[in-house]
Amino acid sequence: MSTGSSTRAHRESTAERVFDFSRPVILFALSVGWVYSLANAKRFAAGSETSVLSEATAAITNALPSSAAPTTAYLTDAALNRITDMVLESARGLSGKLRATIQPAPAALTPDTLPPGSKLEYSNGGEVATAAKASGIWRVMLGVGNALRPVANFNVITMLPFSAKQNGKIGLYFVGNWPSETKKVGSTKAPPTAYANPAGFIEVTQDNADTPVSEHFKLRDFLTHDQPNVWPKYLVLQQKLVDKLELVLEDLSAHGVDISGVHVMSGFRSPQYNYTGGNTAGRANLSRHMFGDAADIYIDDNGDGQMDDLNHDGKISVADSKVISTAVDRVESAHPELVGGAGVYTAAPGHGPFIHIDTRGYRARWSGTSGG
């Protein structure tokens, strides 16, 4: 090889190394520019001098490693998490605390915005795809340049279609039949689709049962209390219910209630369990629990298995359930799209006071003495 050819090859090799080194810096600059433009439209509430820009810029700046670091790791988890908080802001619900989005069919998320050169991908069981391909729990991945990192605390949950149920069963798990499968049902107050068959089912296994759906709730919390040895189980859950529960907890916390001990006493109830399982006294034939938008909850921070003394009157009673009901009123006033039922229940054999909360589409209030 001639001296001139060797010199050219050396220059080309050097240029390639410079490009490889500078690529993360270029992407960083693009990301900061994206954050800056987004921050101009999104500043914190009046009275705060801190902007989204300053937080994101600081996170990304602090995340830059030494020049010797590989290009696939030029942003730390903290920086990527800050970016994804912006990208998935609307997917986290009105409460900002949803940790999953529930879809009736496989589909890619529609992000609020994406920084230059980035993309969302999805992984399940080692498979990475540009969109969820089948039913299951898909982890969201953010790609920025050469980096592909999982988004912290957020998944796409894709349901099995309702047609997967055959003769009242899905596999070995018995769920029964919904009222609208055999007759026309509904309410003049409810939206037209409120009593329609569910769109589908979330498959819950022993391995994924602890998948968070929000800051305070997991898939396991909403399972029907039957068939303990049958797995997988199947769940109907509407994310607007989870969003409402988180807003209620946020309101209670703002009013001095310790919410760390929140428990779901009853979430989804399959039709067969609603009609025949456990103590069926007081259960409505068209219970919202069958449609995945109702939950019976109580607050038990001291771990004694029953509602805490939320109103601090020195006793446990339905008055403590009413503390939560008042929070529901405030949430529905602020978010009328989440309007629904709130029923307060007194203690009975086997349980203490609790409250039923749902998102049926119209306001309903009642009190009772047994199952919600």
NUDO-725293 format. One record per residue: x, y, z of N, C-alpha, C in turn; residue in one letter. Coordinates in steps of 0.05 Angstrom, whole numbers. Example, Ala and Ser with C-alpha at 12.3 -4.5 7.8 and 13.67 -1.06 7.14 Angstrom:
<recs>
      nu      nv      nw     cau     cav     caw      cu      cv      cw  aa
     264    -114     156     246     -90     156     264     -66     156   A
     257     -45     142     273     -21     143     258       1     157   S
</recs>
This chain:
<recs>
      nu      nv      nw     cau     cav     caw      cu      cv      cw  aa
      17     -24       0       0       0       0      18      25       0   M
      11      45     -17      27      69     -18      24      85       7   S
      43     104      11      42     122      34      17     139      33   T
       9     148       9     -15     165       7     -40     150      14   G
     -42     124       5     -65     107      11     -67     102      41   S
     -43      97      53     -43      92      82     -52     116      98   S
     -43     140      88     -51     165     102     -81     169     100   T
     -92     164      76    -121     167      72    -137     148      90   R
    -128     123      91    -141     103     108    -141     111     137   A
    -117     122     145    -114     131     173    -134     153     179   H
    -136     172     160    -155     195     164    -184     185     165   R
    -191     166     147    -218     156     147    -225     142     173   E
    -205     126     183    -210     112     208    -213     131     231   S
    -196     152     231    -198     173     252    -225     187     251   T
    -234     193     227    -260     207     224    -283     190     234   A
    -281     163     229    -302     145     238    -303     145     269   E
    -278     145     281    -277     144     310    -288     170     322   R
    -282     192     309    -293     218     318    -323     219     316   V
    -333     208     293    -362     207     290    -375     190     312   F
    -363     166     316    -375     148     337    -375     162     364   D
    -353     177     370    -352     190     396    -371     214     397   F
    -375     228     375    -391     252     376    -421     247     373   S
    -428     222     364    -456     216     359    -473     220     384   R
    -465     210     408    -482     214     431    -484     243     439   P
    -463     259     434    -464     288     440    -485     301     422   V
    -485     293     396    -504     305     378    -533     298     386   I
    -537     272     393    -563     264     402    -571     278     428   L
    -552     282     445    -557     297     470    -567     325     464   F
    -553     338     445    -561     365     438    -589     366     427   A
    -596     346     409    -623     344     398    -643     340     420   L
    -637     323     439    -655     317     461    -660     342     478   S
    -638     356     484    -642     381     500    -659     401     485   V
    -654     403     458    -671     421     443    -700     413     443   G
    -705     387     442    -733     377     444    -745     383     471   W
    -729     378     492    -739     384     519    -745     414     522   V
    -727     430     511    -730     459     513    -757     468     500   Y
    -762     458     476    -787     467     462    -811     457     477   S
    -810     433     488    -832     422     503    -836     438     529   L
    -813     446     541    -815     459     567    -828     487     565   A
    -825     500     542    -837     526     538    -867     525     541   N
    -879     501     535    -908     499     537    -916     486     562   A
    -897     475     578    -904     460     602    -887     469     626   K
    -896     489     640    -882     497     664    -899     489     688   R
    -887     488     711    -902     481     734    -921     502     742   F
    -939     496     761    -960     514     770    -949     540     779   A
    -966     561     779    -958     588     787    -946     587     815   A
    -925     603     819    -912     604     845    -887     588     845   G
    -883     570     825    -858     554     824    -840     566     802   S
    -815     570     808    -796     581     789    -782     559     773   E
    -786     534     781    -772     512     768    -788     502     744   T
    -775     499     721    -788     490     697    -781     461     690   S
    -797     450     673    -790     423     663    -763     423     650   V
    -756     445     636    -730     447     623    -707     443     643   L
    -708     458     665    -686     456     684    -683     428     695   S
    -705     414     701    -704     387     711    -692     368     690   E
    -703     369     666    -695     350     646    -666     355     637   A
    -659     381     634    -632     388     626    -612     378     647   T
    -619     383     672    -601     374     693    -598     344     693   A
    -620     330     689    -619     301     689    -602     290     667   A
    -606     302     643    -591     292     620    -561     300     623   I
    -556     325     632    -528     334     635    -513     316     655   T
    -526     311     677    -514     294     698    -510     265     688   N
    -526     258     668    -525     230     658    -502     225     639   A
    -490     246     628    -469     242     609    -445     229     622   L
    -436     207     612    -412     193     624    -386     205     613   P
    -365     192     620    -339     200     610    -336     194     581   S
    -316     205     568    -313     201     539    -307     172     533   S
    -299     157     553    -292     129     548    -316     110     549   A
    -340     121     557    -363     104     560    -374      96     532   A
    -387      73     530    -398      64     504    -421      82     496   P
    -425      85     470    -446     103     460    -474      93     468   T
    -478      67     474    -505      57     480    -513      64     509   T
    -496      76     525    -502      82     553    -498     111     560   A
    -500     129     541    -494     157     547    -515     171     563   Y
    -539     158     565    -560     169     583    -565     148     605   L
    -566     157     630    -572     139     652    -602     134     654   T
    -610     116     671    -638     110     675    -653     136     684   D
    -640     152     701    -654     176     711    -661     195     688   A
    -642     198     670    -648     216     647    -669     205     629   A
    -666     179     622    -686     166     605    -714     166     618   L
    -715     162     644    -741     162     658    -754     189     656   N
    -737     210     659    -749     237     657    -760     242     629   R
    -746     233     609    -756     236     581    -782     220     578   I
    -783     195     587    -807     179     583    -830     189     600   T
    -825     203     622    -847     215     637    -861     235     619   D
    -846     249     603    -858     269     584    -872     254     561   M
    -858     234     550    -868     220     527    -895     206     533   V
    -898     195     557    -921     179     565    -939     194     585   L
    -938     220     585    -953     235     606    -983     229     605   E
    -995     229     582   -1024     225     580   -1031     196     586   S
   -1013     177     580   -1018     149     585   -1019     143     615   A
   -1008     160     631   -1008     156     660   -1034     165     673   R
   -1053     174     657   -1080     180     667   -1082     208     680   G
   -1107     214     689   -1112     239     703   -1097     241     729   L
   -1093     218     741   -1078     218     767   -1048     220     763   S
   -1039     213     739   -1010     212     734    -997     188     747   G
   -1013     169     757   -1002     147     772   -1008     119     759   K
   -1019     119     735   -1023      93     722    -996      82     714   L
    -993      56     716    -968      43     709    -972      23     686   R
    -995      24     674   -1001       7     651   -1024      19     635   A
   -1024      12     610   -1048      18     593   -1060      -9     584   T
   -1086     -11     586   -1100     -36     579   -1113     -33     552   I
   -1106     -51     534   -1116     -50     506   -1132     -74     499   Q
   -1154     -71     484   -1170     -94     476   -1156    -110     453   P
   -1138     -97     438   -1124    -110     416   -1095     -99     415   A
   -1076    -115     404   -1049    -105     402   -1047     -80     386   P
   -1032     -60     397   -1028     -35     383   -1005     -20     396   A
    -992      -3     381    -971      14     391    -982      37     406   A
    -968      47     426    -977      71     440    -974      95     421   L
    -990     116     426    -987     141     412    -975     161     432   T
    -949     165     432    -936     182     452    -944     211     448   P
    -943     226     470    -949     254     469    -929     269     451   D
    -904     261     453    -883     272     436    -858     254     439   T
    -840     256     421    -815     240     422    -792     258     415   L
    -769     255     430    -745     271     423    -734     261     396   P
    -719     278     383    -707     271     357    -691     245     359   P
    -695     228     339    -679     203     337    -687     181     356   G
    -711     184     369    -719     164     388    -743     149     378   S
    -750     127     392    -772     110     384    -781      94     408   K
    -806      84     407    -816      65     427    -817      37     415   L
    -809      18     430    -811     -10     423    -822     -26     446   E
    -828     -51     442    -843     -67     462    -830     -95     464   Y
    -828    -105     489    -816    -131     492    -833    -149     509   S
    -833    -175     502    -848    -195     516    -833    -222     513   N
    -825    -234     535    -811    -260     534    -787    -260     516   G
    -772    -238     516    -748    -237     500    -752    -227     471   G
    -777    -225     463    -783    -215     436    -786    -184     437   E
    -774    -170     419    -776    -141     417    -790    -135     390   V
    -811    -118     392    -826    -111     368    -833     -82     368   A
    -841     -72     345    -849     -44     342    -877     -39     353   T
    -892     -60     359    -918     -58     371    -924     -85     384   A
    -941     -84     405    -950    -109     417    -963    -127     396   A
    -955    -152     395    -964    -170     374    -988    -188     382   K
    -990    -193     408   -1011    -212     417   -1019    -205     445   A
   -1037    -220     457   -1046    -215     484   -1023    -220     503   S
   -1022    -206     525   -1001    -209     544    -992    -182     556   G
    -971    -183     571    -960    -159     583    -934    -152     569   I
    -934    -129     556    -911    -120     540    -897     -97     554   W
    -872     -99     558    -856     -78     570    -849     -57     549   R
    -852     -32     556    -846     -10     538    -816      -3     539   V
    -804       0     516    -776       6     513    -772      32     498   M
    -754      49     508    -748      74     494    -721      72     482   L
    -720      76     455    -695      77     441    -687     106     436   G
    -663     114     445    -652     140     439    -624     135     427   V
    -622     141     402    -597     134     389    -592     104     389   G
    -570      95     399    -564      67     401    -574      54     427   N
    -584      71     446    -593      60     472    -621      51     470   A
    -626      27     481    -653      16     483    -657       8     512   L
    -673      23     526    -677      18     555    -706      14     561   R
    -712      -3     581    -740      -6     589    -750      19     603   P
    -775      26     598    -788      48     612    -795      38     640   V
    -787      53     660    -793      45     688    -822      46     694   A
    -833      25     706    -860      25     716    -882      31     695   N
    -879      20     672    -901      23     652    -901       0     633   F
    -925     -12     629    -928     -35     611    -953     -31     594   N
    -954     -45     572    -978     -47     555    -990     -74     560   V
   -1015     -75     569   -1029    -100     575   -1049    -104     553   I
   -1046    -125     537   -1064    -131     515   -1082    -155     523   T
   -1108    -152     519   -1127    -172     528   -1131    -194     507   M
   -1140    -217     518   -1152    -237     501   -1180    -228     492   L
   -1188    -234     468   -1215    -225     460   -1237    -240     476   P
   -1260    -228     477   -1283    -240     492   -1290    -267     480   F
   -1285    -271     454   -1291    -296     441   -1273    -319     451   S
   -1253    -313     467   -1236    -335     479   -1252    -350     500   A
   -1274    -339     510   -1291    -353     529   -1309    -372     514   K
   -1308    -397     521   -1325    -418     508   -1340    -433     530   Q
   -1366    -434     528   -1383    -449     547   -1377    -440     576   N
   -1374    -414     579   -1370    -402     605   -1342    -405     617   G
   -1323    -415     601   -1296    -420     611   -1275    -409     592   K
   -1252    -402     603   -1228    -396     587   -1207    -415     596   I
   -1201    -434     580   -1183    -456     589   -1196    -471     611   G
   -1183    -473     634   -1194    -487     657   -1208    -468     677   L
   -1208    -442     671   -1218    -422     689   -1247    -416     682   Y
   -1265    -420     702   -1294    -416     697   -1302    -387     704   F
   -1314    -373     686   -1323    -345     691   -1353    -342     689   V
   -1367    -360     675   -1395    -358     672   -1403    -340     648   G
   -1427    -330     648   -1438    -315     625   -1449    -288     635   N
   -1444    -268     618   -1453    -241     624   -1483    -238     617   W
   -1497    -221     632   -1526    -218     628   -1534    -212     599   P
   -1517    -195     585   -1524    -188     558   -1520    -210     538   S
   -1509    -232     546   -1506    -255     528   -1533    -269     523   E
   -1551    -266     542   -1577    -280     540   -1601    -262     538   T
   -1597    -236     545   -1620    -218     543   -1610    -189     541   K
   -1627    -172     534   -1620    -144     532   -1622    -131     560   K
   -1601    -119     568   -1600    -106     595   -1589     -78     592   V
   -1594     -62     613   -1584     -35     613   -1597     -18     633   G
   -1592       8     631   -1603      28     650   -1608      53     634   S
   -1630      66     639   -1635      92     626   -1615     113     633   T
   -1602     110     656   -1583     130     665   -1554     125     655   K
   -1548      99     650   -1521      91     643   -1515      96     613   A
   -1490     100     606   -1482     101     577   -1491      75     563   P
   -1496      76     537   -1506      53     522   -1489      28     524   P
   -1463      32     527   -1445       8     528   -1439      -2     556   T
   -1451      11     576   -1444       4     604   -1448     -25     611   A
   -1469     -38     599   -1476     -65     606   -1470     -85     583   Y
   -1454     -76     564   -1446     -93     542   -1426    -114     552   A
   -1422    -135     537   -1402    -155     544   -1374    -141     545   N
   -1357    -150     563   -1330    -138     564   -1316    -142     537   P
   -1297    -124     532   -1282    -125     507   -1264    -149     506   A
   -1255    -158     530   -1237    -181     531   -1227    -185     559   G
   -1206    -202     562   -1197    -211     588   -1167    -208     590   F
   -1157    -200     614   -1129    -199     620   -1121    -227     631   I
   -1102    -239     618   -1092    -265     628   -1072    -260     651   E
   -1079    -271     675   -1062    -266     698   -1050    -293     706   V
   -1023    -294     707   -1009    -319     715    -996    -315     742   T
    -986    -336     753    -972    -334     779    -947    -316     776   Q
    -936    -315     752    -912    -299     747    -918    -269     743   D
    -941    -262     731    -946    -234     726    -967    -221     744   N
    -977    -236     764    -998    -226     781    -991    -201     796   A
    -965    -197     801    -957    -173     816    -949    -150     798   D
    -957    -151     772    -952    -129     754    -967    -104     763   T
    -954     -81     768    -969     -57     776    -987     -47     754   P
   -1011     -39     761   -1028     -24     742   -1028       5     750   V
   -1020      12     774   -1017      40     783    -999      41     807   S
    -996      64     818    -977      67     840    -984      49     864   E
   -1010      46     870   -1018      31     894   -1031       4     888   H
   -1035      -3     863   -1050     -27     857   -1036     -45     837   F
   -1040     -72     840   -1029     -92     822   -1052    -108     810   K
   -1046    -123     789   -1066    -141     777   -1078    -159     798   L
   -1062    -170     816   -1071    -189     836   -1094    -177     853   R
   -1093    -151     858   -1112    -139     876   -1141    -141     866   D
   -1145    -144     840   -1171    -143     828   -1182    -171     820   F
   -1167    -192     825   -1176    -219     817   -1200    -228     833   L
   -1217    -244     820   -1240    -257     833   -1229    -276     854   T
   -1243    -277     877   -1234    -294     900   -1245    -322     897   H
   -1237    -337     877   -1246    -364     873   -1225    -381     859   D
   -1230    -406     856   -1213    -425     841   -1183    -420     847   Q
   -1175    -422     873   -1148    -414     881   -1126    -430     867   P
   -1131    -454     859   -1110    -470     847   -1110    -471     817   N
   -1127    -455     805   -1129    -454     776   -1114    -430     765   V
   -1094    -435     748   -1079    -414     735   -1076    -422     705   W
   -1076    -403     687   -1080    -375     691   -1109    -368     699   P
   -1111    -344     711   -1138    -333     717   -1143    -311     697   K
   -1168    -302     695   -1175    -282     676   -1191    -259     689   Y
   -1183    -235     681   -1192    -211     695   -1203    -191     676   L
   -1225    -178     684   -1236    -155     670   -1230    -130     687   V
   -1216    -111     676   -1208     -87     691   -1208     -63     673   L
   -1222     -42     681   -1222     -17     665   -1203       2     678   Q
   -1185      14     663   -1165      31     675   -1176      57     685   Q
   -1200      65     676   -1212      89     688   -1219      85     717   K
   -1226      60     725   -1230      54     753   -1205      58     769   L
   -1183      47     759   -1157      49     773   -1149      79     775   V
   -1153      94     754   -1147     123     755   -1164     137     776   D
   -1189     130     778   -1206     143     798   -1198     135     826   K
   -1191     110     830   -1182     102     857   -1157     117     865   L
   -1138     121     846   -1114     136     853   -1121     165     859   E
   -1139     177     845   -1147     205     851   -1160     207     878   L
   -1176     187     885   -1189     187     912   -1167     185     934   V
   -1148     167     930   -1126     165     949   -1110     191     951   L
   -1105     203     929   -1090     228     928   -1106     250     944   E
   -1132     250     941   -1149     270     955   -1148     264     985   D
   -1151     238     992   -1150     231    1021   -1123     239    1033   L
   -1102     234    1019   -1075     241    1029   -1073     271    1034   S
   -1084     287    1014   -1084     316    1017   -1099     326    1041   A
   -1118     309    1051   -1135     316    1074   -1125     301    1099   H
   -1100     292    1099   -1088     282    1123   -1092     253    1129   G
   -1103     237    1110   -1107     209    1114   -1083     193    1105   V
   -1073     175    1121   -1051     157    1113   -1062     135    1095   D
   -1055     135    1070   -1066     117    1050   -1049      93    1045   I
   -1027      90    1059   -1008      69    1053   -1020      41    1057   S
   -1041      39    1073   -1053      13    1078   -1078       7    1062   G
   -1081      18    1038   -1105      13    1022   -1106     -16    1013   V
   -1130     -28    1015   -1134     -56    1007   -1159     -57     990   H
   -1158     -75     969   -1181     -81     953   -1194    -106     965   V
   -1218    -103     976   -1232    -126     987   -1245    -142     965   M
   -1255    -129     944   -1267    -142     921   -1264    -125     897   S
   -1252    -136     876   -1249    -122     851   -1267    -134     830   G
   -1255    -147     809   -1271    -160     789   -1284    -185     802   F
   -1310    -188     796   -1325    -212     803   -1336    -224     777   R
   -1328    -248     771   -1339    -261     747   -1369    -265     752   S
   -1385    -268     731   -1413    -272     734   -1420    -296     751   P
   -1405    -318     747   -1412    -342     763   -1406    -338     792   Q
   -1385    -323     799   -1378    -318     827   -1398    -297     838   Y
   -1405    -277     822   -1424    -257     832   -1451    -270     840   N
   -1459    -290     825   -1485    -302     831   -1483    -325     852   Y
   -1460    -338     854   -1459    -362     870   -1436    -363     891   T
   -1415    -347     888   -1392    -349     905   -1394    -334     931   G
   -1385    -346     952   -1384    -333     978   -1411    -324     987   G
   -1411    -302    1002   -1437    -291    1012   -1448    -273     990   N
   -1470    -281     977   -1481    -266     955   -1502    -246     964   T
   -1508    -245     990   -1528    -226     999   -1521    -197     991   A
   -1540    -183     980   -1535    -155     974   -1522    -150     947   G
   -1514    -172     933   -1501    -168     907   -1522    -162     885   R
   -1517    -142     869   -1535    -135     847   -1532    -154     824   A
   -1554    -161     811   -1553    -178     787   -1537    -166     765   N
   -1536    -139     765   -1520    -125     744   -1497    -110     758   L
   -1485    -124     777   -1463    -111     792   -1441    -101     774   S
   -1432     -76     779   -1410     -65     764   -1384     -81     767   R
   -1382     -97     788   -1358    -113     791   -1354    -133     767   H
   -1376    -141     755   -1374    -159     732   -1363    -146     707   M
   -1363    -119     707   -1355    -104     683   -1328     -91     687   F
   -1315     -96     710   -1288     -88     714   -1284     -59     721   G
   -1306     -45     728   -1303     -17     736   -1313     -11     764   D
   -1310     -31     782   -1318     -27     810   -1298     -41     828   A
   -1295     -29     852   -1278     -41     872   -1288     -34     900   A
   -1287     -53     918   -1293     -47     947   -1266     -44     961   D
   -1262     -22     974   -1236     -17     987   -1239      -9    1016   I
   -1217     -11    1031   -1216       0    1058   -1187       8    1063   Y
   -1183      25    1083   -1156      34    1090   -1149      21    1116   I
   -1127       6    1116   -1118      -8    1140   -1088      -4    1144   D
   -1081      19    1154   -1052      25    1157   -1040      10    1181   D
   -1057       5    1202   -1046      -8    1226   -1045     -39    1224   N
   -1056     -50    1202   -1053     -78    1197   -1070     -96    1214   G
   -1093     -86    1224   -1110    -103    1240   -1132    -117    1224   D
   -1132    -113    1197   -1151    -127    1180   -1177    -113    1177   G
   -1180     -89    1186   -1205     -74    1182   -1199     -45    1178   Q
   -1221     -30    1171   -1218      -2    1166   -1206      13    1189   M
   -1189      32    1184   -1178      49    1205   -1198      70    1214   D
   -1192      82    1236   -1209     104    1247   -1202     130    1232   D
   -1213     132    1209   -1206     154    1191   -1216     182    1201   L
   -1239     182    1215   -1249     207    1225   -1241     214    1253   N
   -1224     196    1265   -1212     200    1291   -1233     205    1314   H
   -1255     189    1312   -1275     192    1334   -1272     170    1354   D
   -1250     154    1352   -1245     134    1372   -1259     107    1367   G
   -1272     104    1345   -1285      78    1339   -1285      73    1309   K
   -1289      48    1302   -1291      39    1274   -1320      36    1266   I
   -1329      51    1246   -1357      50    1239   -1360      58    1210   S
   -1385      59    1200   -1391      67    1173   -1383      96    1169   V
   -1381     112    1191   -1372     139    1188   -1344     141    1176   A
   -1328     121    1180   -1301     121    1168   -1303     116    1138   D
   -1322      99    1130   -1327      95    1101   -1335     121    1088   S
   -1350     137    1103   -1361     162    1093   -1338     183    1088   K
   -1316     180    1103   -1293     197    1098   -1283     193    1069   V
   -1283     168    1061   -1274     162    1034   -1295     171    1014   I
   -1321     167    1020   -1342     176    1003   -1341     206     997   S
   -1334     221    1018   -1331     250    1014   -1309     256     994   T
   -1287     241     996   -1265     244     976   -1275     237     948   A
   -1291     216     945   -1302     209     919   -1318     233     908   V
   -1334     246     925   -1350     269     916   -1332     291     905   D
   -1310     296     919   -1292     317     910   -1279     309     883   R
   -1271     284     880   -1259     275     855   -1278     277     832   V
   -1303     268     836   -1323     269     815   -1330     298     807   E
   -1329     316     827   -1334     344     821   -1312     355     803   S
   -1287     347     808   -1264     356     792   -1262     342     766   A
   -1272     316     765   -1269     299     741   -1295     286     734   H
   -1314     301     724   -1341     289     719   -1341     266     699   P
   -1320     262     684   -1318     240     666   -1315     213     681   E
   -1309     215     707   -1306     191     723   -1329     187     742   L
   -1351     200     737   -1374     198     755   -1384     169     757   V
   -1394     162     780   -1403     134     784   -1416     131     812   G
   -1414     106     821   -1427      99     847   -1407     100     870   G
   -1419     105     893   -1404     104     919   -1423      94     940   A
   -1418      70     949   -1436      58     969   -1420      52     995   G
   -1430      62    1018   -1416      58    1043   -1429      34    1058   V
   -1412      17    1069   -1422      -8    1081   -1412     -10    1110   Y
   -1429     -19    1127   -1422     -24    1155   -1407     -50    1158   T
   -1397     -55    1182   -1384     -81    1187   -1404    -103    1188   A
   -1395    -127    1180   -1412    -151    1181   -1393    -175    1187   A
   -1404    -198    1193   -1387    -221    1199   -1367    -226    1176   P
   -1341    -226    1182   -1321    -230    1162   -1307    -206    1151   G
   -1318    -182    1157   -1305    -157    1147   -1314    -133    1163   H
   -1298    -112    1162   -1305     -87    1174   -1318     -69    1155   G
   -1322     -43    1162   -1334     -24    1143   -1316     -22    1117   P
   -1329     -15    1095   -1315     -11    1070   -1331       7    1052   F
   -1320      14    1030   -1335      31    1010   -1332      18     982   I
   -1354      18     968   -1355      10     940   -1352      35     923   H
   -1334      34     903   -1330      56     884   -1331      45     856   I
   -1346      59     838   -1346      50     810   -1348      74     792   D
   -1346      68     766   -1347      90     745   -1370      84     725   T
   -1393      79     735   -1416      70     719   -1426      90     698   R
   -1418     116     702   -1426     136     682   -1448     154     692   G
   -1459     149     715   -1478     168     727   -1475     166     758   Y
   -1483     187     771   -1479     189     800   -1499     171     815   R
   -1489     155     834   -1506     138     850   -1493     137     878   A
   -1510     139     899   -1500     138     926   -1519     121     943   R
   -1508     104     960   -1525      87     977   -1509      78    1001   W
   -1523      65    1020   -1510      52    1043   -1521      24    1045   S
   -1505       6    1057   -1514     -21    1059   -1501     -35    1082   G
   -1507     -61    1085   -1497     -76    1108   -1481    -100    1100   T
   -1480    -107    1074   -1465    -130    1065   -1452    -125    1038   S
   -1446    -146    1023   -1428    -144    1000   -1436    -123     980   G
   -1415    -108     970   -1420     -87     951   -1420     -95     922   G
</recs>
